[in-house]
Amino acid sequence: MAESLYERYMAAARAYREHEQQCTSCAPGARCDTGRRLYESLARLQDAHLNRLRKQR
């Protein structure tokens, strides 16, 4: 079974948090390439999830 949007969003959040805790190059205003990719993925999924919730109202 395919993962739901919410599950993908939570997985992206978890991956970003884990990277952020371990990476010595990342800072809130300056992320490494991997950190930037993970953050952008998280932001896209969060936007999609929130938009879906808004439409369900």
ZAGUGU-990515 format. One record per residue (C-alpha): residue number from 1; residue in three letters; x, y, z. Coordinates in Angstrom, 1 decimal. Layout:
<nodes>
NODE  nr rest     c1     c2     c3
NODE NUM  ALA      X      Y      Z
...
</nodes>
This chain:
<nodes>
NODE  nr rest     c1     c2     c3
NODE   1  MET    0.0    0.0    0.0
NODE   2  ALA    1.3    3.4   -0.9
NODE   3  GLU    2.1    5.8    1.9
NODE   4  SER   -0.4    8.6    2.6
NODE   5  LEU    0.6   12.2    2.2
NODE   6  TYR    0.6   12.6    6.0
NODE   7  GLU    3.0    9.6    6.4
NODE   8  ARG    5.3   11.0    3.8
NODE   9  TYR    5.2   14.5    5.5
NODE  10  MET    6.0   12.9    8.9
NODE  11  ALA    8.8   10.8    7.3
NODE  12  ALA   10.3   14.0    5.7
NODE  13  ALA   10.1   15.8    9.1
NODE  14  ARG   11.8   13.0   10.8
NODE  15  ALA   14.6   12.8    8.2
NODE  16  TYR   15.2   16.5    8.4
NODE  17  ARG   15.3   16.6   12.2
NODE  18  GLU   17.8   13.6   12.2
NODE  19  HIS   20.0   15.3    9.7
NODE  20  GLU   19.8   18.6   11.5
NODE  21  GLN   20.9   17.0   14.8
NODE  22  GLN   23.9   15.3   13.2
NODE  23  CYS   25.2   17.8   10.6
NODE  24  THR   27.8   20.2   11.8
NODE  25  SER   27.5   22.3    8.6
NODE  26  CYS   23.8   23.2    8.9
NODE  27  ALA   22.4   26.3   10.6
NODE  28  PRO   18.9   27.7   10.3
NODE  29  GLY   20.0   30.3    7.7
NODE  30  ALA   22.6   28.2    5.9
NODE  31  ARG   22.0   24.5    5.2
NODE  32  CYS   24.4   22.1    3.5
NODE  33  ASP   23.2   20.6    0.2
NODE  34  THR   21.6   17.6    1.9
NODE  35  GLY   20.0   19.7    4.6
NODE  36  ARG   18.6   22.1    1.9
NODE  37  ARG   17.2   19.2   -0.1
NODE  38  LEU   15.6   17.6    3.0
NODE  39  TYR   14.1   21.0    4.1
NODE  40  GLU   12.7   21.7    0.7
NODE  41  SER   11.1   18.3    0.6
NODE  42  LEU    9.6   18.8    4.1
NODE  43  ALA    8.3   22.2    3.1
NODE  44  ARG    6.6   20.9   -0.1
NODE  45  LEU    5.0   18.0    1.8
NODE  46  GLN    3.8   20.3    4.6
NODE  47  ASP    2.2   22.7    2.2
NODE  48  ALA    0.5   19.9    0.3
NODE  49  HIS   -0.8   18.4    3.6
NODE  50  LEU   -2.1   21.7    4.9
NODE  51  ASN   -3.7   22.5    1.6
NODE  52  ARG   -5.5   19.1    1.6
NODE  53  LEU   -6.7   19.8    5.2
NODE  54  ARG   -8.1   23.2    4.1
NODE  55  LYS  -10.0   21.7    1.2
NODE  56  GLN  -11.6   19.1    3.5
NODE  57  ARG  -13.2   21.8    5.7
</nodes>
